[in-house]
């Protein structure tokens, strides 16, 4: 394919930006939007998928997790491949494979194959998504213009999860559950054409060999970690989940050892130890994961408890998109004037308020309280994500920017996977435990078979199937199912609020103030150009 902009001349007359910068940024943001729409599509369709396949809550969790799991487990390796062999080329391949993966998902004949299709979708996104931020960092010079581009990229990418929910909800009102997975097709096709025409190729890429062994270890470790978390709290899956978590720990240790001894590491531990890298990486993972987890649990609450149809449930989360878009420019200005720590703490405070609001949701909750919860979570995420992404890219050499962009993606996708897995598992276990109590308290408890008990405790959709089979008990089953889902959702929201509080403590104690942040950025740049060793304060908390 011929690049419209020669790789040797990516700059515009303004040397801080590429030629035709607004169009290039639009193409990259649209490509990122495709990946995030695919992440959101499953959440809104979960009740319909559960009804179509009679799937249990654990299977539904894996359907929701599949795309973010595939992206999270592959993004480090694929980011390194893009840095070495061509960011634009991998972006185009990922968008092309997204077309195939979307069709595979839409027409999957079983819930098991749907899970596989969603993981494939995530791997395709892993080829495309990390390269969008890598290209922004390579094409825009360090400064306010890059910060603004990252803020817009970050907020629109996150907003795509909300847009995806609304559009998928509209499709599901007209077509079958699989139509939600076709939503990304036109966006991916347009993004592919724009990237081919507009985006420069081979700009500031690395010539270092790729650590393929490290890439395999990272892929397996993250897959085992996410699957382990999703299963260890699920009824009947404790042993499987525990084995996967132990395997993840072993693989992560091996990956760390490999990165420490190899000459050309996939993940440069020297860079990862920097305070402006590891703190924003961890903090961004928590806050974006909480956003994804809230959307995941919230969609099931809206449809199964409040009785919203798919379109109404999609529209219900629009305030989150409003918060993300409205706060994006404010976040960019605040991080420039007051630094990453202040901006991230503002975001954490708002997300915490959102989770506290969700703790008051019940069967008769009016929409204003629902909308307020999503609004403040979206606004808080916008405040937190821009400084997280900017700090990662500023603390990483441009030739290794794939590592920073992959880590930024991991904030969203590993964080989203872990929090969806964790909150989904808590939702499932809370639902099962509450239903078990309802069964035990029933005067008909002795007449309920083990198979019916398992079906009642599997998921809300499964309980509805049982209610249809036993119409004489339908009222009691529906009441118990609603009460159980509310109990599970409240437990999930409480865990989300605790995670946000812990993340805020991490930011407050370990992220440096604005003046010290600027000093560290300059110091990192000097080290990367001169080969100096890192300062020892890269791991020590300083407040002043």
One Martini backbone bead per residue (centre of mass of N, CA, C, O) as a GRO file, in nm:
protein
  544
    1UNK     BB    1   0.099   0.034   0.018
    2UNK     BB    2   0.041   0.380  -0.018
    3UNK     BB    3   0.158   0.661   0.119
    4UNK     BB    4   0.052   0.989   0.139
    5UNK     BB    5   0.282   1.016   0.360
    6UNK     BB    6   0.595   1.039   0.390
    7UNK     BB    7   0.816   0.916   0.622
    8UNK     BB    8   1.027   1.163   0.582
    9UNK     BB    9   0.747   1.375   0.599
   10UNK     BB   10   0.541   1.424   0.873
   11UNK     BB   11   0.557   1.724   0.883
   12UNK     BB   12   0.455   2.028   0.936
   13UNK     BB   13   0.507   2.355   0.949
   14UNK     BB   14   0.437   2.252   1.227
   15UNK     BB   15   0.667   2.066   1.408
   16UNK     BB   16   0.453   1.950   1.635
   17UNK     BB   17   0.309   1.832   1.376
   18UNK     BB   18   0.149   1.682   1.143
   19UNK     BB   19   0.033   1.652   0.853
   20UNK     BB   20  -0.286   1.690   0.876
   21UNK     BB   21  -0.360   1.661   1.184
   22UNK     BB   22  -0.673   1.641   1.216
   23UNK     BB   23  -0.701   1.389   1.029
   24UNK     BB   24  -0.510   1.201   1.173
   25UNK     BB   25  -0.653   1.210   1.446
   26UNK     BB   26  -0.926   1.107   1.345
   27UNK     BB   27  -0.825   0.830   1.250
   28UNK     BB   28  -0.714   0.734   1.529
   29UNK     BB   29  -0.976   0.770   1.692
   30UNK     BB   30  -1.152   0.582   1.522
   31UNK     BB   31  -0.984   0.329   1.575
   32UNK     BB   32  -1.025   0.337   1.884
   33UNK     BB   33  -1.336   0.331   1.879
   34UNK     BB   34  -1.371   0.048   1.768
   35UNK     BB   35  -1.255  -0.105   2.011
   36UNK     BB   36  -1.463   0.015   2.226
   37UNK     BB   37  -1.723  -0.081   2.099
   38UNK     BB   38  -1.656  -0.382   2.132
   39UNK     BB   39  -1.648  -0.375   2.442
   40UNK     BB   40  -1.962  -0.276   2.475
   41UNK     BB   41  -2.158  -0.468   2.319
   42UNK     BB   42  -2.202  -0.702   2.528
   43UNK     BB   43  -2.340  -0.572   2.775
   44UNK     BB   44  -2.622  -0.505   2.639
   45UNK     BB   45  -2.657  -0.827   2.538
   46UNK     BB   46  -2.661  -1.026   2.781
   47UNK     BB   47  -2.959  -1.095   2.832
   48UNK     BB   48  -3.007  -1.211   2.543
   49UNK     BB   49  -2.785  -1.425   2.555
   50UNK     BB   50  -2.890  -1.575   2.802
   51UNK     BB   51  -3.163  -1.646   2.668
   52UNK     BB   52  -3.058  -1.794   2.406
   53UNK     BB   53  -2.848  -2.005   2.584
   54UNK     BB   54  -2.880  -2.041   2.895
   55UNK     BB   55  -2.672  -1.884   3.055
   56UNK     BB   56  -2.451  -1.834   3.284
   57UNK     BB   57  -2.281  -1.600   3.463
   58UNK     BB   58  -1.995  -1.694   3.386
   59UNK     BB   59  -2.037  -1.690   3.078
   60UNK     BB   60  -2.120  -1.393   3.063
   61UNK     BB   61  -1.858  -1.283   3.172
   62UNK     BB   62  -1.682  -1.397   2.932
   63UNK     BB   63  -1.817  -1.240   2.711
   64UNK     BB   64  -1.749  -0.959   2.829
   65UNK     BB   65  -1.428  -1.026   2.854
   66UNK     BB   66  -1.307  -1.125   2.582
   67UNK     BB   67  -1.203  -0.863   2.448
   68UNK     BB   68  -1.026  -0.756   2.686
   69UNK     BB   69  -0.859  -1.011   2.709
   70UNK     BB   70  -0.733  -1.019   2.424
   71UNK     BB   71  -0.601  -0.740   2.452
   72UNK     BB   72  -0.440  -0.766   2.719
   73UNK     BB   73  -0.263  -1.028   2.639
   74UNK     BB   74  -0.141  -0.880   2.353
   75UNK     BB   75  -0.039  -0.575   2.375
   76UNK     BB   76   0.265  -0.594   2.439
   77UNK     BB   77   0.360  -0.762   2.199
   78UNK     BB   78   0.226  -0.590   1.971
   79UNK     BB   79   0.366  -0.324   2.044
   80UNK     BB   80   0.653  -0.425   1.980
   81UNK     BB   81   0.602  -0.502   1.685
   82UNK     BB   82   0.525  -0.215   1.596
   83UNK     BB   83   0.794  -0.073   1.668
   84UNK     BB   84   0.960  -0.258   1.463
   85UNK     BB   85   0.753  -0.313   1.187
   86UNK     BB   86   0.487  -0.126   1.217
   87UNK     BB   87   0.223   0.062   1.310
   88UNK     BB   88   0.044   0.097   1.063
   89UNK     BB   89   0.034  -0.202   0.977
   90UNK     BB   90  -0.101  -0.312   1.238
   91UNK     BB   91  -0.349  -0.134   1.228
   92UNK     BB   92  -0.463  -0.243   0.962
   93UNK     BB   93  -0.481  -0.540   1.046
   94UNK     BB   94  -0.671  -0.502   1.287
   95UNK     BB   95  -0.909  -0.379   1.128
   96UNK     BB   96  -0.950  -0.617   0.935
   97UNK     BB   97  -0.999  -0.837   1.162
   98UNK     BB   98  -1.249  -0.701   1.284
   99UNK     BB   99  -1.442  -0.781   1.060
  100UNK     BB  100  -1.425  -1.085   1.109
  101UNK     BB  101  -1.485  -1.096   1.418
  102UNK     BB  102  -1.770  -0.973   1.407
  103UNK     BB  103  -1.899  -1.201   1.242
  104UNK     BB  104  -1.829  -1.433   1.431
  105UNK     BB  105  -1.994  -1.324   1.673
  106UNK     BB  106  -2.283  -1.283   1.544
  107UNK     BB  107  -2.279  -1.618   1.441
  108UNK     BB  108  -2.270  -1.772   1.693
  109UNK     BB  109  -2.395  -2.098   1.804
  110UNK     BB  110  -2.249  -2.047   2.088
  111UNK     BB  111  -2.119  -1.946   2.384
  112UNK     BB  112  -1.835  -2.063   2.342
  113UNK     BB  113  -1.783  -1.933   2.058
  114UNK     BB  114  -1.830  -1.646   2.152
  115UNK     BB  115  -1.589  -1.629   2.337
  116UNK     BB  116  -1.378  -1.679   2.117
  117UNK     BB  117  -1.462  -1.439   1.936
  118UNK     BB  118  -1.399  -1.220   2.149
  119UNK     BB  119  -1.097  -1.278   2.171
  120UNK     BB  120  -1.034  -1.224   1.875
  121UNK     BB  121  -1.126  -0.931   1.884
  122UNK     BB  122  -0.908  -0.845   2.092
  123UNK     BB  123  -0.659  -0.911   1.920
  124UNK     BB  124  -0.725  -0.713   1.696
  125UNK     BB  125  -0.720  -0.470   1.890
  126UNK     BB  126  -0.417  -0.515   1.975
  127UNK     BB  127  -0.314  -0.414   1.695
  128UNK     BB  128  -0.457  -0.121   1.700
  129UNK     BB  129  -0.471   0.043   1.971
  130UNK     BB  130  -0.170   0.098   2.057
  131UNK     BB  131  -0.093   0.256   1.788
  132UNK     BB  132  -0.246   0.519   1.829
  133UNK     BB  133  -0.072   0.635   2.063
  134UNK     BB  134   0.204   0.596   1.933
  135UNK     BB  135   0.149   0.793   1.696
  136UNK     BB  136   0.095   1.044   1.858
  137UNK     BB  137   0.376   1.049   1.999
  138UNK     BB  138   0.547   1.052   1.727
  139UNK     BB  139   0.392   1.308   1.577
  140UNK     BB  140   0.386   1.459   1.850
  141UNK     BB  141   0.515   1.686   2.032
  142UNK     BB  142   0.613   1.778   2.324
  143UNK     BB  143   0.315   1.914   2.470
  144UNK     BB  144   0.010   2.065   2.447
  145UNK     BB  145  -0.071   1.920   2.180
  146UNK     BB  146  -0.035   1.635   2.283
  147UNK     BB  147  -0.219   1.657   2.527
  148UNK     BB  148  -0.475   1.722   2.364
  149UNK     BB  149  -0.473   1.463   2.192
  150UNK     BB  150  -0.486   1.265   2.432
  151UNK     BB  151  -0.747   1.370   2.558
  152UNK     BB  152  -0.925   1.309   2.313
  153UNK     BB  153  -0.854   1.012   2.281
  154UNK     BB  154  -0.937   0.922   2.568
  155UNK     BB  155  -1.237   1.023   2.574
  156UNK     BB  156  -1.342   0.893   2.311
  157UNK     BB  157  -1.270   0.606   2.381
  158UNK     BB  158  -1.449   0.594   2.635
  159UNK     BB  159  -1.715   0.694   2.498
  160UNK     BB  160  -1.755   0.442   2.314
  161UNK     BB  161  -1.887   0.266   2.532
  162UNK     BB  162  -2.149   0.436   2.525
  163UNK     BB  163  -2.217   0.445   2.228
  164UNK     BB  164  -2.229   0.139   2.198
  165UNK     BB  165  -2.471   0.099   2.386
  166UNK     BB  166  -2.679   0.265   2.231
  167UNK     BB  167  -2.657   0.133   1.948
  168UNK     BB  168  -2.703  -0.156   2.043
  169UNK     BB  169  -2.982  -0.106   2.166
  170UNK     BB  170  -3.117  -0.031   1.899
  171UNK     BB  171  -3.063  -0.296   1.747
  172UNK     BB  172  -3.206  -0.486   1.965
  173UNK     BB  173  -3.496  -0.374   1.899
  174UNK     BB  174  -3.483  -0.515   1.596
  175UNK     BB  175  -3.276  -0.738   1.646
  176UNK     BB  176  -3.053  -0.956   1.725
  177UNK     BB  177  -2.787  -1.006   1.932
  178UNK     BB  178  -2.565  -1.001   1.694
  179UNK     BB  179  -2.589  -0.697   1.605
  180UNK     BB  180  -2.392  -0.574   1.817
  181UNK     BB  181  -2.128  -0.699   1.658
  182UNK     BB  182  -2.179  -0.517   1.384
  183UNK     BB  183  -2.122  -0.218   1.465
  184UNK     BB  184  -1.803  -0.198   1.385
  185UNK     BB  185  -1.784  -0.227   1.077
  186UNK     BB  186  -1.808   0.066   0.956
  187UNK     BB  187  -1.586   0.193   1.130
  188UNK     BB  188  -1.353   0.008   1.038
  189UNK     BB  189  -1.364   0.072   0.736
  190UNK     BB  190  -1.314   0.378   0.755
  191UNK     BB  191  -1.054   0.370   0.923
  192UNK     BB  192  -0.885   0.213   0.719
  193UNK     BB  193  -0.890   0.422   0.492
  194UNK     BB  194  -0.772   0.663   0.653
  195UNK     BB  195  -0.505   0.532   0.733
  196UNK     BB  196  -0.396   0.476   0.451
  197UNK     BB  197  -0.404   0.785   0.357
  198UNK     BB  198  -0.291   0.963   0.628
  199UNK     BB  199  -0.084   0.783   0.776
  200UNK     BB  200   0.218   0.759   0.871
  201UNK     BB  201   0.520   0.576   0.824
  202UNK     BB  202   0.792   0.504   1.000
  203UNK     BB  203   0.803   0.664   1.295
  204UNK     BB  204   1.022   0.629   1.532
  205UNK     BB  205   1.140   0.345   1.524
  206UNK     BB  206   1.261   0.043   1.608
  207UNK     BB  207   1.570  -0.181   1.587
  208UNK     BB  208   1.507  -0.378   1.790
  209UNK     BB  209   1.463  -0.668   1.900
  210UNK     BB  210   1.224  -0.905   1.973
  211UNK     BB  211   1.078  -1.050   2.266
  212UNK     BB  212   0.920  -1.341   2.226
  213UNK     BB  213   0.927  -1.485   2.497
  214UNK     BB  214   0.809  -1.251   2.657
  215UNK     BB  215   0.543  -1.236   2.496
  216UNK     BB  216   0.435  -1.516   2.576
  217UNK     BB  217   0.442  -1.480   2.881
  218UNK     BB  218   0.254  -1.233   2.894
  219UNK     BB  219   0.008  -1.359   2.762
  220UNK     BB  220  -0.033  -1.598   2.964
  221UNK     BB  221  -0.041  -1.436   3.229
  222UNK     BB  222  -0.288  -1.253   3.171
  223UNK     BB  223  -0.489  -1.476   3.108
  224UNK     BB  224  -0.469  -1.620   3.384
  225UNK     BB  225  -0.546  -1.379   3.562
  226UNK     BB  226  -0.828  -1.311   3.451
  227UNK     BB  227  -0.954  -1.595   3.469
  228UNK     BB  228  -0.902  -1.638   3.769
  229UNK     BB  229  -1.075  -1.403   3.875
  230UNK     BB  230  -1.346  -1.494   3.729
  231UNK     BB  231  -1.348  -1.787   3.902
  232UNK     BB  232  -1.274  -1.781   4.214
  233UNK     BB  233  -1.581  -1.660   4.293
  234UNK     BB  234  -1.724  -1.879   4.154
  235UNK     BB  235  -1.941  -2.116   4.154
  236UNK     BB  236  -1.742  -2.412   4.130
  237UNK     BB  237  -1.443  -2.239   4.050
  238UNK     BB  238  -1.213  -2.218   4.262
  239UNK     BB  239  -0.990  -2.414   4.169
  240UNK     BB  240  -0.945  -2.307   3.887
  241UNK     BB  241  -0.879  -2.018   3.974
  242UNK     BB  242  -0.634  -2.087   4.153
  243UNK     BB  243  -0.458  -2.218   3.936
  244UNK     BB  244  -0.445  -1.969   3.751
  245UNK     BB  245  -0.312  -1.777   3.960
  246UNK     BB  246  -0.056  -1.940   4.000
  247UNK     BB  247   0.029  -1.937   3.704
  248UNK     BB  248   0.046  -1.629   3.683
  249UNK     BB  249   0.271  -1.591   3.892
  250UNK     BB  250   0.486  -1.761   3.752
  251UNK     BB  251   0.483  -1.608   3.479
  252UNK     BB  252   0.556  -1.328   3.595
  253UNK     BB  253   0.829  -1.409   3.706
  254UNK     BB  254   0.948  -1.502   3.436
  255UNK     BB  255   0.911  -1.233   3.293
  256UNK     BB  256   1.086  -1.062   3.481
  257UNK     BB  257   1.344  -1.224   3.439
  258UNK     BB  258   1.363  -1.187   3.134
  259UNK     BB  259   1.378  -0.870   3.140
  260UNK     BB  260   1.648  -0.860   3.317
  261UNK     BB  261   1.844  -1.043   3.107
  262UNK     BB  262   1.777  -0.916   2.852
  263UNK     BB  263   1.888  -0.698   2.604
  264UNK     BB  264   1.576  -0.691   2.466
  265UNK     BB  265   1.315  -0.589   2.608
  266UNK     BB  266   0.978  -0.567   2.611
  267UNK     BB  267   1.000  -0.462   2.921
  268UNK     BB  268   1.137  -0.188   3.059
  269UNK     BB  269   1.237  -0.174   3.386
  270UNK     BB  270   1.371   0.101   3.396
  271UNK     BB  271   1.109   0.249   3.318
  272UNK     BB  272   0.895   0.111   3.511
  273UNK     BB  273   1.035   0.239   3.781
  274UNK     BB  274   0.917   0.493   3.727
  275UNK     BB  275   0.701   0.705   3.876
  276UNK     BB  276   0.574   0.815   3.592
  277UNK     BB  277   0.479   0.509   3.535
  278UNK     BB  278   0.369   0.314   3.766
  279UNK     BB  279   0.154   0.493   3.894
  280UNK     BB  280  -0.027   0.560   3.646
  281UNK     BB  281  -0.071   0.268   3.568
  282UNK     BB  282  -0.220   0.177   3.827
  283UNK     BB  283  -0.430   0.409   3.848
  284UNK     BB  284  -0.559   0.369   3.564
  285UNK     BB  285  -0.650   0.080   3.605
  286UNK     BB  286  -0.853   0.134   3.831
  287UNK     BB  287  -1.038   0.355   3.701
  288UNK     BB  288  -1.112   0.210   3.434
  289UNK     BB  289  -1.206  -0.053   3.558
  290UNK     BB  290  -1.439   0.075   3.714
  291UNK     BB  291  -1.595   0.175   3.473
  292UNK     BB  292  -1.639  -0.104   3.340
  293UNK     BB  293  -1.771  -0.240   3.586
  294UNK     BB  294  -2.013  -0.047   3.611
  295UNK     BB  295  -2.130  -0.106   3.330
  296UNK     BB  296  -2.167  -0.410   3.360
  297UNK     BB  297  -2.354  -0.410   3.611
  298UNK     BB  298  -2.553  -0.182   3.528
  299UNK     BB  299  -2.690  -0.321   3.284
  300UNK     BB  300  -2.820  -0.552   3.447
  301UNK     BB  301  -2.979  -0.373   3.636
  302UNK     BB  302  -3.151  -0.214   3.432
  303UNK     BB  303  -3.285  -0.469   3.291
  304UNK     BB  304  -3.358  -0.671   3.537
  305UNK     BB  305  -3.472  -0.458   3.755
  306UNK     BB  306  -3.590  -0.193   3.595
  307UNK     BB  307  -3.683  -0.284   3.289
  308UNK     BB  308  -3.508  -0.206   3.065
  309UNK     BB  309  -3.445  -0.167   2.763
  310UNK     BB  310  -3.184  -0.157   2.549
  311UNK     BB  311  -3.215   0.142   2.476
  312UNK     BB  312  -3.256   0.259   2.759
  313UNK     BB  313  -2.989   0.146   2.872
  314UNK     BB  314  -2.807   0.302   2.678
  315UNK     BB  315  -2.916   0.593   2.748
  316UNK     BB  316  -2.852   0.587   3.060
  317UNK     BB  317  -2.519   0.627   2.995
  318UNK     BB  318  -2.478   0.911   2.864
  319UNK     BB  319  -2.364   1.082   3.102
  320UNK     BB  320  -2.080   0.960   3.076
  321UNK     BB  321  -2.019   1.093   2.801
  322UNK     BB  322  -2.057   1.382   2.891
  323UNK     BB  323  -1.833   1.379   3.103
  324UNK     BB  324  -1.598   1.305   2.914
  325UNK     BB  325  -1.624   1.545   2.710
  326UNK     BB  326  -1.640   1.793   2.904
  327UNK     BB  327  -1.358   1.723   3.062
  328UNK     BB  328  -1.121   1.697   2.864
  329UNK     BB  329  -1.022   2.000   2.842
  330UNK     BB  330  -0.994   2.042   3.148
  331UNK     BB  331  -0.786   1.822   3.197
  332UNK     BB  332  -0.563   1.936   3.013
  333UNK     BB  333  -0.533   2.205   3.171
  334UNK     BB  334  -0.481   2.091   3.458
  335UNK     BB  335  -0.224   1.921   3.392
  336UNK     BB  336  -0.058   2.171   3.299
  337UNK     BB  337  -0.099   2.355   3.569
  338UNK     BB  338  -0.103   2.102   3.819
  339UNK     BB  339  -0.084   1.817   3.730
  340UNK     BB  340  -0.134   1.480   3.786
  341UNK     BB  341  -0.221   1.455   4.083
  342UNK     BB  342  -0.457   1.653   4.098
  343UNK     BB  343  -0.620   1.540   3.859
  344UNK     BB  344  -0.653   1.248   3.965
  345UNK     BB  345  -0.793   1.317   4.237
  346UNK     BB  346  -1.043   1.439   4.116
  347UNK     BB  347  -1.130   1.183   3.967
  348UNK     BB  348  -1.149   0.993   4.211
  349UNK     BB  349  -1.366   1.148   4.366
  350UNK     BB  350  -1.591   1.116   4.153
  351UNK     BB  351  -1.597   0.807   4.131
  352UNK     BB  352  -1.666   0.760   4.427
  353UNK     BB  353  -1.939   0.902   4.419
  354UNK     BB  354  -2.062   0.707   4.212
  355UNK     BB  355  -2.048   0.448   4.388
  356UNK     BB  356  -2.213   0.553   4.623
  357UNK     BB  357  -2.468   0.597   4.459
  358UNK     BB  358  -2.505   0.290   4.378
  359UNK     BB  359  -2.570   0.195   4.676
  360UNK     BB  360  -2.881   0.328   4.632
  361UNK     BB  361  -2.974   0.119   4.446
  362UNK     BB  362  -3.300   0.006   4.341
  363UNK     BB  363  -3.600  -0.103   4.217
  364UNK     BB  364  -3.715   0.226   4.255
  365UNK     BB  365  -3.514   0.394   4.112
  366UNK     BB  366  -3.464   0.687   3.986
  367UNK     BB  367  -3.303   0.821   3.718
  368UNK     BB  368  -3.141   1.064   3.833
  369UNK     BB  369  -2.956   0.875   4.007
  370UNK     BB  370  -2.842   0.716   3.775
  371UNK     BB  371  -2.727   0.949   3.601
  372UNK     BB  372  -2.538   1.067   3.817
  373UNK     BB  373  -2.351   0.825   3.848
  374UNK     BB  374  -2.248   0.826   3.550
  375UNK     BB  375  -2.148   1.118   3.533
  376UNK     BB  376  -1.923   1.112   3.758
  377UNK     BB  377  -1.764   0.878   3.640
  378UNK     BB  378  -1.698   1.005   3.367
  379UNK     BB  379  -1.560   1.261   3.477
  380UNK     BB  380  -1.345   1.115   3.647
  381UNK     BB  381  -1.212   0.957   3.415
  382UNK     BB  382  -1.120   1.207   3.254
  383UNK     BB  383  -0.930   1.319   3.474
  384UNK     BB  384  -0.748   1.050   3.502
  385UNK     BB  385  -0.652   0.962   3.204
  386UNK     BB  386  -0.479   1.188   3.089
  387UNK     BB  387  -0.238   1.183   3.296
  388UNK     BB  388  -0.172   0.887   3.259
  389UNK     BB  389  -0.096   0.892   2.957
  390UNK     BB  390   0.111   1.123   2.964
  391UNK     BB  391   0.313   1.008   3.172
  392UNK     BB  392   0.392   0.758   3.012
  393UNK     BB  393   0.506   0.904   2.755
  394UNK     BB  394   0.711   1.101   2.904
  395UNK     BB  395   0.876   0.842   3.047
  396UNK     BB  396   0.930   0.752   2.741
  397UNK     BB  397   1.085   0.659   2.483
  398UNK     BB  398   0.997   0.683   2.158
  399UNK     BB  399   1.118   0.403   2.065
  400UNK     BB  400   0.927   0.282   2.333
  401UNK     BB  401   0.615   0.368   2.305
  402UNK     BB  402   0.473   0.093   2.297
  403UNK     BB  403   0.493   0.050   2.601
  404UNK     BB  404   0.316   0.292   2.684
  405UNK     BB  405   0.063   0.225   2.511
  406UNK     BB  406   0.023  -0.058   2.625
  407UNK     BB  407  -0.015   0.038   2.916
  408UNK     BB  408  -0.257   0.219   2.857
  409UNK     BB  409  -0.428  -0.018   2.758
  410UNK     BB  410  -0.410  -0.182   3.019
  411UNK     BB  411  -0.569   0.007   3.186
  412UNK     BB  412  -0.829  -0.065   3.029
  413UNK     BB  413  -0.811  -0.386   2.980
  414UNK     BB  414  -0.701  -0.499   3.240
  415UNK     BB  415  -0.876  -0.333   3.422
  416UNK     BB  416  -1.142  -0.422   3.294
  417UNK     BB  417  -1.102  -0.724   3.333
  418UNK     BB  418  -1.061  -0.731   3.638
  419UNK     BB  419  -1.318  -0.574   3.724
  420UNK     BB  420  -1.518  -0.750   3.574
  421UNK     BB  421  -1.433  -1.011   3.706
  422UNK     BB  422  -1.472  -0.924   3.997
  423UNK     BB  423  -1.762  -0.804   3.984
  424UNK     BB  424  -1.887  -1.049   3.842
  425UNK     BB  425  -1.817  -1.257   4.063
  426UNK     BB  426  -1.965  -1.109   4.290
  427UNK     BB  427  -2.236  -1.110   4.155
  428UNK     BB  428  -2.260  -1.420   4.133
  429UNK     BB  429  -2.214  -1.492   4.435
  430UNK     BB  430  -2.433  -1.305   4.548
  431UNK     BB  431  -2.668  -1.431   4.397
  432UNK     BB  432  -2.635  -1.723   4.496
  433UNK     BB  433  -2.649  -1.665   4.804
  434UNK     BB  434  -2.926  -1.524   4.807
  435UNK     BB  435  -3.083  -1.761   4.679
  436UNK     BB  436  -3.017  -1.969   4.893
  437UNK     BB  437  -3.170  -1.819   5.117
  438UNK     BB  438  -3.448  -1.826   4.978
  439UNK     BB  439  -3.472  -2.132   4.963
  440UNK     BB  440  -3.437  -2.193   5.269
  441UNK     BB  441  -3.701  -2.007   5.343
  442UNK     BB  442  -3.873  -2.199   5.201
  443UNK     BB  443  -4.143  -2.424   5.218
  444UNK     BB  444  -4.023  -2.580   4.935
  445UNK     BB  445  -3.725  -2.676   4.970
  446UNK     BB  446  -3.752  -3.000   4.978
  447UNK     BB  447  -3.868  -2.997   4.657
  448UNK     BB  448  -3.594  -2.901   4.551
  449UNK     BB  449  -3.376  -2.968   4.329
  450UNK     BB  450  -3.050  -2.956   4.243
  451UNK     BB  451  -3.086  -2.860   3.949
  452UNK     BB  452  -3.273  -2.621   4.013
  453UNK     BB  453  -3.084  -2.479   4.207
  454UNK     BB  454  -2.857  -2.426   4.002
  455UNK     BB  455  -3.032  -2.263   3.803
  456UNK     BB  456  -3.115  -2.036   4.001
  457UNK     BB  457  -2.796  -1.960   4.070
  458UNK     BB  458  -2.657  -1.889   3.793
  459UNK     BB  459  -2.885  -1.670   3.689
  460UNK     BB  460  -3.125  -1.464   3.592
  461UNK     BB  461  -3.195  -1.609   3.325
  462UNK     BB  462  -3.217  -1.891   3.450
  463UNK     BB  463  -3.447  -1.822   3.646
  464UNK     BB  464  -3.653  -1.754   3.423
  465UNK     BB  465  -3.667  -2.039   3.306
  466UNK     BB  466  -3.778  -2.169   3.561
  467UNK     BB  467  -4.034  -1.995   3.582
  468UNK     BB  468  -4.156  -2.106   3.313
  469UNK     BB  469  -4.167  -2.410   3.419
  470UNK     BB  470  -4.298  -2.274   3.706
  471UNK     BB  471  -4.573  -2.085   3.720
  472UNK     BB  472  -4.666  -2.121   4.026
  473UNK     BB  473  -4.360  -1.976   4.108
  474UNK     BB  474  -4.292  -1.709   3.956
  475UNK     BB  475  -4.316  -1.481   4.162
  476UNK     BB  476  -4.105  -1.589   4.365
  477UNK     BB  477  -3.865  -1.612   4.171
  478UNK     BB  478  -3.852  -1.316   4.076
  479UNK     BB  479  -3.810  -1.192   4.355
  480UNK     BB  480  -3.551  -1.348   4.425
  481UNK     BB  481  -3.384  -1.258   4.179
  482UNK     BB  482  -3.390  -0.956   4.231
  483UNK     BB  483  -3.271  -0.960   4.516
  484UNK     BB  484  -3.006  -1.106   4.436
  485UNK     BB  485  -2.899  -0.898   4.228
  486UNK     BB  486  -2.887  -0.660   4.418
  487UNK     BB  487  -2.686  -0.785   4.617
  488UNK     BB  488  -2.457  -0.831   4.411
  489UNK     BB  489  -2.431  -0.534   4.311
  490UNK     BB  490  -2.362  -0.403   4.584
  491UNK     BB  491  -2.102  -0.561   4.629
  492UNK     BB  492  -1.962  -0.455   4.374
  493UNK     BB  493  -1.973  -0.150   4.442
  494UNK     BB  494  -1.811  -0.168   4.704
  495UNK     BB  495  -1.550  -0.270   4.576
  496UNK     BB  496  -1.514  -0.029   4.388
  497UNK     BB  497  -1.483   0.186   4.614
  498UNK     BB  498  -1.233   0.061   4.745
  499UNK     BB  499  -1.047   0.074   4.497
  500UNK     BB  500  -1.056   0.385   4.472
  501UNK     BB  501  -0.937   0.450   4.750
  502UNK     BB  502  -0.665   0.308   4.700
  503UNK     BB  503  -0.584   0.471   4.447
  504UNK     BB  504  -0.576   0.749   4.585
  505UNK     BB  505  -0.345   0.678   4.776
  506UNK     BB  506  -0.133   0.624   4.562
  507UNK     BB  507  -0.132   0.908   4.439
  508UNK     BB  508  -0.083   1.084   4.698
  509UNK     BB  509   0.203   0.927   4.784
  510UNK     BB  510   0.360   0.876   4.478
  511UNK     BB  511   0.287   1.128   4.331
  512UNK     BB  512   0.418   1.403   4.224
  513UNK     BB  513   0.447   1.711   4.210
  514UNK     BB  514   0.465   1.936   3.963
  515UNK     BB  515   0.761   2.026   3.984
  516UNK     BB  516   0.880   1.737   4.009
  517UNK     BB  517   0.765   1.630   3.745
  518UNK     BB  518   0.928   1.815   3.555
  519UNK     BB  519   1.204   1.720   3.649
  520UNK     BB  520   1.171   1.419   3.570
  521UNK     BB  521   1.124   1.453   3.270
  522UNK     BB  522   1.400   1.585   3.213
  523UNK     BB  523   1.569   1.353   3.330
  524UNK     BB  524   1.471   1.127   3.143
  525UNK     BB  525   1.560   1.261   2.877
  526UNK     BB  526   1.862   1.267   2.947
  527UNK     BB  527   1.900   0.961   2.991
  528UNK     BB  528   1.798   0.868   2.701
  529UNK     BB  529   2.038   1.040   2.549
  530UNK     BB  530   2.303   0.955   2.754
  531UNK     BB  531   2.282   0.688   2.955
  532UNK     BB  532   2.193   0.742   3.225
  533UNK     BB  533   2.105   0.674   3.526
  534UNK     BB  534   1.875   0.641   3.744
  535UNK     BB  535   1.716   0.770   3.989
  536UNK     BB  536   1.633   0.674   4.316
  537UNK     BB  537   1.337   0.821   4.320
  538UNK     BB  538   1.168   0.617   4.136
  539UNK     BB  539   1.046   0.462   4.424
  540UNK     BB  540   1.014   0.714   4.606
  541UNK     BB  541   0.829   0.891   4.812
  542UNK     BB  542   0.713   1.234   4.744
  543UNK     BB  543   0.569   1.555   4.852
  544UNK     BB  544   0.786   1.829   4.800
   0.00000   0.00000   0.00000
